[in-house]
């Protein structure tokens, strides 16, 4: 019984709230116009030390480790 009343009421409330949101965007208000500011581009470059991680080993005669840096 509860869900027979709750779900239609919830649906109606969501539809009314959506309609109010759309109408608030369409109707012009007393809002100040937005100011668009373009900031200068900043590029940061810094070397990063990578840890010496063994990537692969081979089963050759002598063991070899490849380190990516």
Biopython code that builds the backbone (N, CA, C, O; Angstrom):
import numpy as np
from Bio.PDB.StructureBuilder import StructureBuilder

atoms = [
    (1, "UNK", "N", (0.821, -1.190, 0.000)),
    (1, "UNK", "CA", (0.000, 0.000, 0.000)),
    (1, "UNK", "C", (0.866, 1.256, 0.000)),
    (1, "UNK", "O", (0.561, 2.243, -0.669)),
    (2, "UNK", "N", (1.954, 1.193, 0.768)),
    (2, "UNK", "CA", (2.833, 2.360, 0.865)),
    (2, "UNK", "C", (3.449, 2.703, -0.491)),
    (2, "UNK", "O", (3.520, 3.875, -0.861)),
    (3, "UNK", "N", (3.893, 1.690, -1.231)),
    (3, "UNK", "CA", (4.538, 1.953, -2.508)),
    (3, "UNK", "C", (3.546, 2.439, -3.562)),
    (3, "UNK", "O", (3.956, 3.102, -4.514)),
    (4, "UNK", "N", (2.266, 2.135, -3.424)),
    (4, "UNK", "CA", (1.270, 2.641, -4.377)),
    (4, "UNK", "C", (1.092, 4.142, -4.263)),
    (4, "UNK", "O", (0.726, 4.794, -5.242)),
    (5, "UNK", "N", (1.340, 4.696, -3.108)),
    (5, "UNK", "CA", (1.223, 6.140, -2.919)),
    (5, "UNK", "C", (2.570, 6.850, -3.034)),
    (5, "UNK", "O", (2.650, 7.963, -3.554)),
    (6, "UNK", "N", (3.617, 6.203, -2.550)),
    (6, "UNK", "CA", (4.926, 6.847, -2.503)),
    (6, "UNK", "C", (5.533, 7.036, -3.893)),
    (6, "UNK", "O", (6.003, 8.130, -4.206)),
    (7, "UNK", "N", (5.535, 6.015, -4.722)),
    (7, "UNK", "CA", (6.182, 6.108, -6.038)),
    (7, "UNK", "C", (5.514, 7.137, -6.950)),
    (7, "UNK", "O", (6.238, 7.896, -7.595)),
    (8, "UNK", "N", (4.179, 7.217, -7.048)),
    (8, "UNK", "CA", (3.596, 8.288, -7.860)),
    (8, "UNK", "C", (3.891, 9.685, -7.291)),
    (8, "UNK", "O", (4.121, 10.627, -8.050)),
    (9, "UNK", "N", (3.884, 9.817, -5.957)),
    (9, "UNK", "CA", (4.199, 11.116, -5.356)),
    (9, "UNK", "C", (5.650, 11.496, -5.631)),
    (9, "UNK", "O", (5.947, 12.654, -5.925)),
    (10, "UNK", "N", (6.546, 10.530, -5.538)),
    (10, "UNK", "CA", (7.960, 10.786, -5.824)),
    (10, "UNK", "C", (8.155, 11.158, -7.292)),
    (10, "UNK", "O", (8.903, 12.087, -7.596)),
    (11, "UNK", "N", (7.507, 10.462, -8.189)),
    (11, "UNK", "CA", (7.602, 10.766, -9.619)),
    (11, "UNK", "C", (7.078, 12.162, -9.915)),
    (11, "UNK", "O", (7.699, 12.917, -10.663)),
    (12, "UNK", "N", (5.946, 12.503, -9.333)),
    (12, "UNK", "CA", (5.375, 13.834, -9.544)),
    (12, "UNK", "C", (6.317, 14.917, -9.017)),
    (12, "UNK", "O", (6.499, 15.949, -9.663)),
    (13, "UNK", "N", (6.909, 14.687, -7.856)),
    (13, "UNK", "CA", (7.829, 15.665, -7.272)),
    (13, "UNK", "C", (9.061, 15.850, -8.148)),
    (13, "UNK", "O", (9.520, 16.975, -8.341)),
    (14, "UNK", "N", (9.593, 14.768, -8.672)),
    (14, "UNK", "CA", (10.770, 14.862, -9.541)),
    (14, "UNK", "C", (10.430, 15.601, -10.829)),
    (14, "UNK", "O", (11.232, 16.410, -11.296)),
    (15, "UNK", "N", (9.267, 15.346, -11.411)),
    (15, "UNK", "CA", (8.864, 16.043, -12.629)),
    (15, "UNK", "C", (8.660, 17.531, -12.373)),
    (15, "UNK", "O", (9.065, 18.355, -13.193)),
    (16, "UNK", "N", (8.049, 17.884, -11.273)),
    (16, "UNK", "CA", (7.842, 19.306, -10.954)),
    (16, "UNK", "C", (9.183, 19.991, -10.697)),
    (16, "UNK", "O", (9.388, 21.120, -11.145)),
    (17, "UNK", "N", (10.093, 19.336, -9.990)),
    (17, "UNK", "CA", (11.413, 19.921, -9.731)),
    (17, "UNK", "C", (12.195, 20.098, -11.026)),
    (17, "UNK", "O", (12.877, 21.108, -11.199)),
    (18, "UNK", "N", (12.109, 19.138, -11.931)),
    (18, "UNK", "CA", (12.783, 19.276, -13.225)),
    (18, "UNK", "C", (12.213, 20.407, -14.041)),
    (18, "UNK", "O", (12.965, 21.161, -14.658)),
    (19, "UNK", "N", (10.891, 20.547, -14.059)),
    (19, "UNK", "CA", (10.253, 21.645, -14.779)),
    (19, "UNK", "C", (10.653, 22.987, -14.175)),
    (19, "UNK", "O", (10.887, 23.948, -14.908)),
    (20, "UNK", "N", (10.734, 23.064, -12.861)),
    (20, "UNK", "CA", (11.153, 24.307, -12.207)),
    (20, "UNK", "C", (12.602, 24.647, -12.543)),
    (20, "UNK", "O", (12.933, 25.818, -12.727)),
    (21, "UNK", "N", (13.455, 23.653, -12.625)),
    (21, "UNK", "CA", (14.858, 23.898, -12.962)),
    (21, "UNK", "C", (15.001, 24.408, -14.389)),
    (21, "UNK", "O", (15.771, 25.334, -14.644)),
    (22, "UNK", "N", (14.255, 23.801, -15.331)),
    (22, "UNK", "CA", (14.314, 24.267, -16.715)),
    (22, "UNK", "C", (13.745, 25.672, -16.851)),
    (22, "UNK", "O", (14.305, 26.498, -17.571)),
    (23, "UNK", "N", (12.648, 25.952, -16.175)),
    (23, "UNK", "CA", (12.053, 27.283, -16.288)),
    (23, "UNK", "C", (12.927, 28.340, -15.624)),
    (23, "UNK", "O", (12.920, 29.492, -16.058)),
    (24, "UNK", "N", (13.675, 27.984, -14.589)),
    (24, "UNK", "CA", (14.581, 28.944, -13.954)),
    (24, "UNK", "C", (15.735, 29.302, -14.890)),
    (24, "UNK", "O", (16.247, 30.421, -14.833)),
    (25, "UNK", "N", (16.146, 28.380, -15.740)),
    (25, "UNK", "CA", (17.217, 28.673, -16.700)),
    (25, "UNK", "C", (16.711, 29.502, -17.874)),
    (25, "UNK", "O", (17.459, 30.303, -18.436)),
    (26, "UNK", "N", (15.469, 29.319, -18.242)),
    (26, "UNK", "CA", (14.938, 30.023, -19.417)),
    (26, "UNK", "C", (14.577, 31.468, -19.073)),
    (26, "UNK", "O", (14.859, 32.378, -19.853)),
    (27, "UNK", "N", (13.964, 31.682, -17.926)),
    (27, "UNK", "CA", (13.518, 33.018, -17.532)),
    (27, "UNK", "C", (14.723, 33.845, -17.118)),
    (27, "UNK", "O", (15.492, 33.431, -16.250)),
    (28, "UNK", "N", (14.896, 35.026, -17.737)),
    (28, "UNK", "CA", (16.041, 35.861, -17.347)),
    (28, "UNK", "C", (15.836, 36.404, -15.931)),
    (28, "UNK", "O", (14.732, 36.799, -15.555)),
    (29, "UNK", "N", (16.897, 36.416, -15.174)),
    (29, "UNK", "CA", (16.821, 36.878, -13.797)),
    (29, "UNK", "C", (17.686, 38.104, -13.590)),
    (29, "UNK", "O", (18.164, 38.709, -14.550)),
    (30, "UNK", "N", (17.880, 38.459, -12.360)),
    (30, "UNK", "CA", (18.689, 39.628, -12.020)),
    (30, "UNK", "C", (20.123, 39.238, -11.718)),
    (30, "UNK", "O", (20.782, 39.860, -10.884)),
    (31, "UNK", "N", (20.596, 38.222, -12.386)),
    (31, "UNK", "CA", (21.960, 37.771, -12.156)),
    (31, "UNK", "C", (22.934, 38.649, -12.924)),
    (31, "UNK", "O", (22.640, 39.116, -14.024)),
    (32, "UNK", "N", (24.093, 38.865, -12.326)),
    (32, "UNK", "CA", (25.150, 39.604, -13.012)),
    (32, "UNK", "C", (25.758, 38.703, -14.085)),
    (32, "UNK", "O", (25.898, 37.498, -13.878)),
    (33, "UNK", "N", (26.115, 39.281, -15.220)),
    (33, "UNK", "CA", (26.707, 38.440, -16.264)),
    (33, "UNK", "C", (28.053, 37.870, -15.808)),
    (33, "UNK", "O", (28.803, 38.510, -15.071)),
    (34, "UNK", "N", (28.326, 36.680, -16.256)),
    (34, "UNK", "CA", (29.577, 36.018, -15.894)),
    (34, "UNK", "C", (30.738, 36.667, -16.621)),
    (34, "UNK", "O", (30.627, 37.040, -17.789)),
    (35, "UNK", "N", (31.844, 36.798, -15.923)),
    (35, "UNK", "CA", (33.035, 37.376, -16.523)),
    (35, "UNK", "C", (33.992, 36.247, -16.867)),
    (35, "UNK", "O", (34.330, 35.426, -16.014)),
    (36, "UNK", "N", (34.427, 36.208, -18.119)),
    (36, "UNK", "CA", (35.344, 35.169, -18.582)),
    (36, "UNK", "C", (36.750, 35.737, -18.570)),
    (36, "UNK", "O", (37.023, 36.765, -19.189)),
    (37, "UNK", "N", (37.634, 35.062, -17.865)),
    (37, "UNK", "CA", (39.019, 35.497, -17.745)),
    (37, "UNK", "C", (39.906, 34.393, -18.269)),
    (37, "UNK", "O", (39.741, 33.233, -17.893)),
    (38, "UNK", "N", (40.852, 34.738, -19.139)),
    (38, "UNK", "CA", (41.784, 33.755, -19.660)),
    (38, "UNK", "C", (43.131, 33.973, -18.989)),
    (38, "UNK", "O", (43.740, 35.035, -19.117)),
    (39, "UNK", "N", (43.583, 32.954, -18.275)),
    (39, "UNK", "CA", (44.857, 33.043, -17.585)),
    (39, "UNK", "C", (45.979, 32.579, -18.496)),
    (39, "UNK", "O", (45.761, 31.823, -19.443)),
    (40, "UNK", "N", (47.189, 33.046, -18.193)),
    (40, "UNK", "CA", (48.318, 32.640, -19.015)),
    (40, "UNK", "C", (48.657, 31.183, -18.738)),
    (40, "UNK", "O", (48.429, 30.677, -17.639)),
    (41, "UNK", "N", (49.196, 30.525, -19.733)),
    (41, "UNK", "CA", (49.520, 29.105, -19.628)),
    (41, "UNK", "C", (50.846, 28.934, -18.898)),
    (41, "UNK", "O", (51.818, 29.641, -19.164)),
    (42, "UNK", "N", (50.861, 27.988, -17.979)),
    (42, "UNK", "CA", (52.059, 27.690, -17.207)),
    (42, "UNK", "C", (52.455, 26.247, -17.487)),
    (42, "UNK", "O", (51.635, 25.335, -17.390)),
    (43, "UNK", "N", (53.720, 26.054, -17.834)),
    (43, "UNK", "CA", (54.240, 24.711, -18.095)),
    (43, "UNK", "C", (55.303, 24.413, -17.041)),
    (43, "UNK", "O", (56.265, 25.168, -16.894)),
    (44, "UNK", "N", (55.133, 23.337, -16.323)),
    (44, "UNK", "CA", (56.087, 22.946, -15.286)),
    (44, "UNK", "C", (56.857, 21.733, -15.790)),
    (44, "UNK", "O", (56.268, 20.722, -16.172)),
    (45, "UNK", "N", (58.172, 21.849, -15.786)),
    (45, "UNK", "CA", (59.029, 20.744, -16.207)),
    (45, "UNK", "C", (60.002, 20.441, -15.078)),
    (45, "UNK", "O", (60.704, 21.326, -14.588)),
    (46, "UNK", "N", (60.033, 19.194, -14.680)),
    (46, "UNK", "CA", (60.955, 18.791, -13.619)),
    (46, "UNK", "C", (61.391, 17.357, -13.878)),
    (46, "UNK", "O", (60.557, 16.504, -14.182)),
    (47, "UNK", "N", (62.675, 17.080, -13.763)),
    (47, "UNK", "CA", (63.125, 15.705, -13.939)),
    (47, "UNK", "C", (62.673, 14.864, -12.747)),
    (47, "UNK", "O", (62.676, 15.317, -11.602)),
    (48, "UNK", "N", (62.296, 13.660, -13.044)),
    (48, "UNK", "CA", (61.834, 12.755, -11.999)),
    (48, "UNK", "C", (62.729, 11.530, -11.974)),
    (48, "UNK", "O", (62.923, 10.869, -12.994)),
    (49, "UNK", "N", (63.264, 11.237, -10.819)),
    (49, "UNK", "CA", (64.143, 10.071, -10.681)),
    (49, "UNK", "C", (63.286, 8.817, -10.592)),
    (49, "UNK", "O", (62.455, 8.681, -9.694)),
    (50, "UNK", "N", (63.497, 7.917, -11.520)),
    (50, "UNK", "CA", (62.750, 6.662, -11.513)),
    (50, "UNK", "C", (63.509, 5.608, -10.722)),
    (50, "UNK", "O", (64.739, 5.565, -10.774)),
    (51, "UNK", "N", (62.805, 4.768, -10.001)),
    (51, "UNK", "CA", (63.501, 3.703, -9.276)),
    (51, "UNK", "C", (64.039, 2.664, -10.252)),
    (51, "UNK", "O", (63.461, 2.424, -11.313)),
    (52, "UNK", "N", (65.137, 2.065, -9.877)),
    (52, "UNK", "CA", (65.723, 1.040, -10.733)),
    (52, "UNK", "C", (64.947, -0.255, -10.535)),
    (52, "UNK", "O", (65.191, -1.002, -9.587)),
    (53, "UNK", "N", (64.030, -0.503, -11.423)),
    (53, "UNK", "CA", (63.170, -1.676, -11.340)),
    (53, "UNK", "C", (63.578, -2.672, -12.408)),
    (53, "UNK", "O", (63.618, -2.316, -13.586)),
    (54, "UNK", "N", (63.882, -3.904, -12.038)),
    (54, "UNK", "CA", (64.199, -4.891, -13.058)),
    (54, "UNK", "C", (62.956, -5.213, -13.885)),
    (54, "UNK", "O", (61.894, -5.523, -13.344)),
    (55, "UNK", "N", (63.109, -5.133, -15.200)),
    (55, "UNK", "CA", (61.984, -5.340, -16.089)),
    (55, "UNK", "C", (61.924, -6.779, -16.576)),
    (55, "UNK", "O", (60.852, -7.383, -16.608)),
    (56, "UNK", "N", (63.057, -7.321, -16.949)),
    (56, "UNK", "CA", (63.045, -8.674, -17.511)),
    (56, "UNK", "C", (64.359, -9.370, -17.191)),
    (56, "UNK", "O", (65.401, -8.732, -17.037)),
    (57, "UNK", "N", (64.286, -10.667, -17.096)),
    (57, "UNK", "CA", (65.483, -11.480, -16.939)),
    (57, "UNK", "C", (65.461, -12.556, -18.012)),
    (57, "UNK", "O", (64.402, -13.024, -18.432)),
    (58, "UNK", "N", (66.655, -12.934, -18.443)),
    (58, "UNK", "CA", (66.753, -13.994, -19.440)),
    (58, "UNK", "C", (67.358, -15.235, -18.799)),
    (58, "UNK", "O", (68.029, -15.153, -17.770)),
    (59, "UNK", "N", (67.119, -16.362, -19.406)),
    (59, "UNK", "CA", (67.690, -17.625, -18.931)),
    (59, "UNK", "C", (68.910, -17.990, -19.775)),
    (59, "UNK", "O", (69.099, -19.148, -20.147)),
    (60, "UNK", "N", (69.715, -17.005, -20.066)),
    (60, "UNK", "CA", (70.918, -17.230, -20.870)),
    (60, "UNK", "C", (72.012, -17.822, -19.954)),
    (60, "UNK", "O", (71.759, -18.158, -18.797)),
    (61, "UNK", "N", (73.241, -17.938, -20.509)),
    (61, "UNK", "CA", (74.347, -18.505, -19.748)),
    (61, "UNK", "C", (74.638, -17.672, -18.502)),
    (61, "UNK", "O", (74.792, -18.207, -17.404)),
    (62, "UNK", "N", (74.707, -16.425, -18.680)),
    (62, "UNK", "CA", (74.908, -15.573, -17.505)),
    (62, "UNK", "C", (73.630, -14.755, -17.277)),
    (62, "UNK", "O", (73.027, -14.279, -18.239)),
    (63, "UNK", "N", (73.232, -14.595, -16.077)),
    (63, "UNK", "CA", (71.991, -13.859, -15.814)),
    (63, "UNK", "C", (72.143, -12.385, -16.168)),
    (63, "UNK", "O", (73.163, -11.759, -15.879)),
    (64, "UNK", "N", (71.125, -11.858, -16.788)),
    (64, "UNK", "CA", (71.145, -10.462, -17.201)),
    (64, "UNK", "C", (69.841, -9.813, -16.730)),
    (64, "UNK", "O", (68.766, -10.410, -16.794)),
    (65, "UNK", "N", (69.969, -8.605, -16.268)),
    (65, "UNK", "CA", (68.805, -7.843, -15.832)),
    (65, "UNK", "C", (68.756, -6.547, -16.619)),
    (65, "UNK", "O", (69.762, -5.847, -16.736)),
    (66, "UNK", "N", (67.602, -6.229, -17.152)),
    (66, "UNK", "CA", (67.419, -4.983, -17.881)),
    (66, "UNK", "C", (66.764, -3.989, -16.933)),
    (66, "UNK", "O", (65.734, -4.273, -16.321)),
    (67, "UNK", "N", (67.376, -2.832, -16.826)),
    (67, "UNK", "CA", (66.841, -1.788, -15.952)),
    (67, "UNK", "C", (66.392, -0.622, -16.828)),
    (67, "UNK", "O", (67.154, -0.130, -17.660)),
    (68, "UNK", "N", (65.168, -0.193, -16.636)),
    (68, "UNK", "CA", (64.650, 0.941, -17.394)),
    (68, "UNK", "C", (64.806, 2.184, -16.558)),
    (68, "UNK", "O", (64.460, 2.205, -15.377)),
    (69, "UNK", "N", (65.320, 3.203, -17.170)),
    (69, "UNK", "CA", (65.528, 4.444, -16.427)),
    (69, "UNK", "C", (64.923, 5.569, -17.188)),
    (69, "UNK", "O", (64.981, 6.716, -16.745)),
]
sb = StructureBuilder()
sb.init_structure("model")
sb.init_model(0)
sb.init_chain("A")
sb.init_seg("    ")
for serial, (resi, resn, name, xyz) in enumerate(atoms, 1):
    if name == "N":
        sb.init_residue(resn, " ", resi, " ")
    sb.init_atom(name, np.array(xyz, "f"), 0.0, 1.0, " ", f" {name:<3s}", serial, name[0])
structure = sb.get_structure()
